[in-house]
């Protein structure tokens, strides 16, 4: 996460996340990466 103040009343911030699932396949939803706040898990391990 990064935060930058443009003025006394205005600032901007950016936040990112990266996730990779590793290990043996279990053929379940746990095989896919999932980021909270998204609609659905990724269709890949990343």
Biopython code that builds the backbone (N, CA, C, O; Angstrom):
import numpy as np
from Bio.PDB.StructureBuilder import StructureBuilder

atoms = [
    (1, "UNK", "N", (0.850, -1.165, 0.000)),
    (1, "UNK", "CA", (0.000, 0.000, 0.000)),
    (1, "UNK", "C", (0.895, 1.227, 0.000)),
    (1, "UNK", "O", (1.922, 1.263, 0.678)),
    (2, "UNK", "N", (0.499, 2.222, -0.760)),
    (2, "UNK", "CA", (1.232, 3.480, -0.813)),
    (2, "UNK", "C", (0.239, 4.622, -0.659)),
    (2, "UNK", "O", (-0.891, 4.540, -1.142)),
    (3, "UNK", "N", (0.657, 5.679, 0.008)),
    (3, "UNK", "CA", (-0.191, 6.843, 0.246)),
    (3, "UNK", "C", (0.613, 8.085, -0.089)),
    (3, "UNK", "O", (1.784, 8.183, 0.278)),
    (4, "UNK", "N", (-0.007, 9.046, -0.788)),
    (4, "UNK", "CA", (0.677, 10.280, -1.169)),
    (4, "UNK", "C", (-0.264, 11.454, -0.930)),
    (4, "UNK", "O", (-1.393, 11.459, -1.421)),
    (5, "UNK", "N", (0.198, 12.446, -0.179)),
    (5, "UNK", "CA", (-0.596, 13.649, 0.098)),
    (5, "UNK", "C", (-0.379, 14.675, -1.007)),
    (5, "UNK", "O", (0.744, 15.124, -1.239)),
    (6, "UNK", "N", (-1.468, 15.043, -1.690)),
    (6, "UNK", "CA", (-1.402, 16.072, -2.721)),
    (6, "UNK", "C", (-1.522, 17.469, -2.111)),
    (6, "UNK", "O", (-0.909, 18.423, -2.590)),
    (7, "UNK", "N", (-2.307, 17.572, -1.064)),
    (7, "UNK", "CA", (-2.487, 18.835, -0.338)),
    (7, "UNK", "C", (-2.966, 18.494, 1.065)),
    (7, "UNK", "O", (-2.990, 17.322, 1.440)),
    (8, "UNK", "N", (-3.351, 19.512, 1.851)),
    (8, "UNK", "CA", (-3.828, 19.258, 3.217)),
    (8, "UNK", "C", (-5.105, 18.423, 3.225)),
    (8, "UNK", "O", (-5.331, 17.640, 4.147)),
    (9, "UNK", "N", (-5.936, 18.588, 2.205)),
    (9, "UNK", "CA", (-7.231, 17.909, 2.177)),
    (9, "UNK", "C", (-7.321, 16.754, 1.190)),
    (9, "UNK", "O", (-8.298, 16.005, 1.209)),
    (10, "UNK", "N", (-6.336, 16.597, 0.340)),
    (10, "UNK", "CA", (-6.427, 15.590, -0.717)),
    (10, "UNK", "C", (-5.220, 14.665, -0.673)),
    (10, "UNK", "O", (-4.074, 15.115, -0.658)),
    (11, "UNK", "N", (-5.492, 13.380, -0.653)),
    (11, "UNK", "CA", (-4.419, 12.404, -0.785)),
    (11, "UNK", "C", (-4.915, 11.224, -1.616)),
    (11, "UNK", "O", (-6.118, 11.010, -1.758)),
    (12, "UNK", "N", (-3.991, 10.483, -2.146)),
    (12, "UNK", "CA", (-4.321, 9.318, -2.958)),
    (12, "UNK", "C", (-3.595, 8.111, -2.372)),
    (12, "UNK", "O", (-2.535, 8.238, -1.758)),
    (13, "UNK", "N", (-4.186, 6.949, -2.575)),
    (13, "UNK", "CA", (-3.519, 5.729, -2.137)),
    (13, "UNK", "C", (-3.790, 4.617, -3.134)),
    (13, "UNK", "O", (-4.784, 4.630, -3.860)),
    (14, "UNK", "N", (-2.893, 3.671, -3.147)),
    (14, "UNK", "CA", (-3.030, 2.502, -4.010)),
    (14, "UNK", "C", (-2.689, 1.264, -3.189)),
    (14, "UNK", "O", (-1.795, 1.283, -2.343)),
    (15, "UNK", "N", (-3.413, 0.203, -3.457)),
    (15, "UNK", "CA", (-3.193, -1.046, -2.734)),
    (15, "UNK", "C", (-3.250, -2.191, -3.728)),
    (15, "UNK", "O", (-4.109, -2.205, -4.609)),
    (16, "UNK", "N", (-2.360, -3.137, -3.598)),
    (16, "UNK", "CA", (-2.337, -4.276, -4.497)),
    (16, "UNK", "C", (-2.155, -5.579, -3.739)),
    (16, "UNK", "O", (-1.742, -5.594, -2.579)),
    (17, "UNK", "N", (-2.468, -6.658, -4.412)),
    (17, "UNK", "CA", (-2.346, -7.973, -3.792)),
    (17, "UNK", "C", (-1.987, -8.984, -4.859)),
    (17, "UNK", "O", (-2.500, -8.928, -5.977)),
    (18, "UNK", "N", (-1.108, -9.907, -4.516)),
    (18, "UNK", "CA", (-0.742, -11.003, -5.407)),
    (18, "UNK", "C", (-0.810, -12.298, -4.612)),
    (18, "UNK", "O", (-0.382, -12.353, -3.459)),
    (19, "UNK", "N", (-1.340, -13.320, -5.223)),
    (19, "UNK", "CA", (-1.497, -14.594, -4.532)),
    (19, "UNK", "C", (-1.252, -15.717, -5.526)),
    (19, "UNK", "O", (-1.689, -15.644, -6.675)),
    (20, "UNK", "N", (-0.558, -16.748, -5.087)),
    (20, "UNK", "CA", (-0.358, -17.924, -5.919)),
    (20, "UNK", "C", (-0.554, -19.168, -5.066)),
    (20, "UNK", "O", (0.025, -19.287, -3.986)),
    (21, "UNK", "N", (-1.364, -20.084, -5.551)),
    (21, "UNK", "CA", (-1.639, -21.338, -4.857)),
    (21, "UNK", "C", (-0.679, -22.393, -5.386)),
    (21, "UNK", "O", (-0.546, -22.566, -6.597)),
    (22, "UNK", "N", (-0.007, -23.100, -4.474)),
    (22, "UNK", "CA", (0.917, -24.152, -4.884)),
    (22, "UNK", "C", (0.566, -25.457, -4.177)),
    (22, "UNK", "O", (-0.209, -25.466, -3.220)),
    (23, "UNK", "N", (1.124, -26.525, -4.640)),
    (23, "UNK", "CA", (0.884, -27.827, -4.023)),
    (23, "UNK", "C", (0.118, -28.749, -4.949)),
    (23, "UNK", "O", (-0.189, -28.404, -6.090)),
    (24, "UNK", "N", (-0.182, -29.924, -4.434)),
    (24, "UNK", "CA", (-0.918, -30.912, -5.220)),
    (24, "UNK", "C", (-2.353, -30.484, -5.423)),
    (24, "UNK", "O", (-2.939, -29.831, -4.560)),
    (25, "UNK", "N", (-2.920, -30.846, -6.553)),
    (25, "UNK", "CA", (-4.303, -30.519, -6.865)),
    (25, "UNK", "C", (-5.255, -31.358, -6.016)),
    (25, "UNK", "O", (-5.087, -32.571, -5.890)),
    (26, "UNK", "N", (-6.262, -30.693, -5.435)),
    (26, "UNK", "CA", (-7.277, -31.403, -4.653)),
    (26, "UNK", "C", (-8.606, -31.455, -5.386)),
    (26, "UNK", "O", (-9.572, -32.034, -4.889)),
    (27, "UNK", "N", (-8.659, -30.844, -6.580)),
    (27, "UNK", "CA", (-9.872, -30.787, -7.390)),
    (27, "UNK", "C", (-11.032, -30.153, -6.631)),
    (27, "UNK", "O", (-12.178, -30.589, -6.743)),
    (28, "UNK", "N", (-10.713, -29.115, -5.855)),
    (28, "UNK", "CA", (-11.754, -28.377, -5.133)),
    (28, "UNK", "C", (-11.550, -26.887, -5.357)),
    (28, "UNK", "O", (-10.616, -26.480, -6.049)),
    (29, "UNK", "N", (-12.421, -26.075, -4.775)),
    (29, "UNK", "CA", (-12.344, -24.617, -4.884)),
    (29, "UNK", "C", (-11.048, -24.088, -4.270)),
    (29, "UNK", "O", (-10.614, -22.985, -4.602)),
    (30, "UNK", "N", (-10.430, -24.859, -3.382)),
    (30, "UNK", "CA", (-9.200, -24.429, -2.718)),
    (30, "UNK", "C", (-7.988, -24.446, -3.646)),
    (30, "UNK", "O", (-6.928, -23.933, -3.286)),
    (31, "UNK", "N", (-8.132, -25.033, -4.842)),
    (31, "UNK", "CA", (-7.040, -25.053, -5.809)),
    (31, "UNK", "C", (-6.877, -23.706, -6.517)),
    (31, "UNK", "O", (-5.841, -23.468, -7.138)),
    (32, "UNK", "N", (-7.856, -22.838, -6.438)),
    (32, "UNK", "CA", (-7.834, -21.559, -7.136)),
    (32, "UNK", "C", (-7.559, -20.417, -6.166)),
    (32, "UNK", "O", (-7.986, -20.459, -5.012)),
    (33, "UNK", "N", (-6.838, -19.388, -6.641)),
    (33, "UNK", "CA", (-6.556, -18.210, -5.829)),
    (33, "UNK", "C", (-7.852, -17.426, -5.624)),
    (33, "UNK", "O", (-8.672, -17.339, -6.537)),
    (34, "UNK", "N", (-8.042, -16.859, -4.439)),
    (34, "UNK", "CA", (-9.243, -16.093, -4.135)),
    (34, "UNK", "C", (-8.863, -14.823, -3.387)),
    (34, "UNK", "O", (-8.162, -14.881, -2.377)),
    (35, "UNK", "N", (-9.320, -13.684, -3.875)),
    (35, "UNK", "CA", (-9.079, -12.399, -3.238)),
    (35, "UNK", "C", (-10.383, -11.903, -2.629)),
    (35, "UNK", "O", (-11.360, -11.723, -3.355)),
    (36, "UNK", "N", (-10.431, -11.678, -1.321)),
    (36, "UNK", "CA", (-11.655, -11.179, -0.692)),
    (36, "UNK", "C", (-12.132, -9.886, -1.348)),
    (36, "UNK", "O", (-11.324, -9.016, -1.674)),
    (37, "UNK", "N", (-13.420, -9.764, -1.539)),
    (37, "UNK", "CA", (-14.002, -8.585, -2.163)),
    (37, "UNK", "C", (-14.235, -8.746, -3.648)),
    (37, "UNK", "O", (-14.811, -7.861, -4.281)),
    (38, "UNK", "N", (-13.793, -9.871, -4.224)),
    (38, "UNK", "CA", (-14.033, -10.105, -5.650)),
    (38, "UNK", "C", (-15.267, -10.977, -5.809)),
    (38, "UNK", "O", (-15.763, -11.558, -4.844)),
    (39, "UNK", "N", (-15.751, -11.061, -7.028)),
    (39, "UNK", "CA", (-16.979, -11.816, -7.295)),
    (39, "UNK", "C", (-16.779, -13.328, -7.257)),
    (39, "UNK", "O", (-17.664, -14.061, -6.817)),
    (40, "UNK", "N", (-15.628, -13.793, -7.713)),
    (40, "UNK", "CA", (-15.414, -15.239, -7.820)),
    (40, "UNK", "C", (-13.919, -15.540, -7.730)),
    (40, "UNK", "O", (-13.099, -14.651, -7.956)),
    (41, "UNK", "N", (-13.556, -16.770, -7.406)),
    (41, "UNK", "CA", (-12.138, -17.123, -7.394)),
    (41, "UNK", "C", (-11.554, -17.075, -8.796)),
    (41, "UNK", "O", (-12.282, -17.123, -9.788)),
    (42, "UNK", "N", (-10.246, -16.979, -8.864)),
    (42, "UNK", "CA", (-9.550, -16.993, -10.150)),
    (42, "UNK", "C", (-9.731, -18.336, -10.821)),
    (42, "UNK", "O", (-9.943, -19.350, -10.155)),
    (43, "UNK", "N", (-9.649, -18.343, -12.130)),
    (43, "UNK", "CA", (-9.757, -19.610, -12.858)),
    (43, "UNK", "C", (-8.406, -20.302, -12.960)),
    (43, "UNK", "O", (-8.300, -21.376, -13.551)),
    (44, "UNK", "N", (-7.365, -19.685, -12.381)),
    (44, "UNK", "CA", (-6.021, -20.268, -12.376)),
    (44, "UNK", "C", (-5.485, -20.245, -10.949)),
    (44, "UNK", "O", (-6.180, -19.832, -10.021)),
    (45, "UNK", "N", (-4.244, -20.693, -10.786)),
    (45, "UNK", "CA", (-3.639, -20.697, -9.455)),
    (45, "UNK", "C", (-3.086, -19.325, -9.064)),
    (45, "UNK", "O", (-2.578, -19.164, -7.954)),
    (46, "UNK", "N", (-3.173, -18.347, -9.943)),
    (46, "UNK", "CA", (-2.673, -16.995, -9.650)),
    (46, "UNK", "C", (-3.789, -16.003, -9.622)),
    (46, "UNK", "O", (-3.555, -14.816, -9.391)),
]
sb = StructureBuilder()
sb.init_structure("model")
sb.init_model(0)
sb.init_chain("A")
sb.init_seg("    ")
for serial, (resi, resn, name, xyz) in enumerate(atoms, 1):
    if name == "N":
        sb.init_residue(resn, " ", resi, " ")
    sb.init_atom(name, np.array(xyz, "f"), 0.0, 1.0, " ", f" {name:<3s}", serial, name[0])
structure = sb.get_structure()
